[in-house]
């Protein structure tokens, strides 16, 4: 598989994940409608008792809107959410080690033939690095303070080259969308569990 086939594959997988995410929310909405909002009405028609089942898909409609909003938010604010979650900050060109980091990023992006990504430092002593974004035209490279302090220039080049390859192959879009959407599902799940616990506590009281 060459680079262009890999890029096409990752773009396709991104759209598949978005589609599955929306379908997942639709199924949740349908389940909510069926078990909680559907109801029956008994009426006499021509002296015959007729049971009529009413079904108004409020849950399905609401979940559709929620899923669309979350998808839009993933593209609009996904990077901001990652920066906020990691506590990252832009690399400081006045700092010698951080300037070396940005210089290495410049070298690797020139070699890869892509625009220079934004460079961020995560205040963490663990050795870690990752790339994120939605395209090579708007991408980000994050490294931890521990990695910056521990690696020499040649080792840093190897790490950055690996992260630039993720940008070049559009892996970053797939990973960013997946991470943001999974985080949204986790948050909603936590809210539902907490709400259920409060309801159970209130009913028992």
Secondary structure as GFF3:
##gff-version 3
##sequence-region A 1 205
A	DSSP	alpha_helix	3	32	.	.	.	ID=ss1
A	DSSP	pi_helix	33	37	.	.	.	ID=ss2
A	DSSP	beta_strand	39	45	.	.	.	ID=ss3
A	DSSP	beta_strand	48	54	.	.	.	ID=ss4
A	DSSP	alpha_helix	58	86	.	.	.	ID=ss5
A	DSSP	beta_strand	89	90	.	.	.	ID=ss6
A	DSSP	alpha_helix	96	112	.	.	.	ID=ss7
A	DSSP	beta_strand	118	122	.	.	.	ID=ss8
A	DSSP	beta_strand	129	135	.	.	.	ID=ss9
A	DSSP	beta_strand	138	144	.	.	.	ID=ss10
A	DSSP	alpha_helix	145	150	.	.	.	ID=ss11
A	DSSP	alpha_helix	153	168	.	.	.	ID=ss12
A	DSSP	alpha_helix	171	204	.	.	.	ID=ss13
###
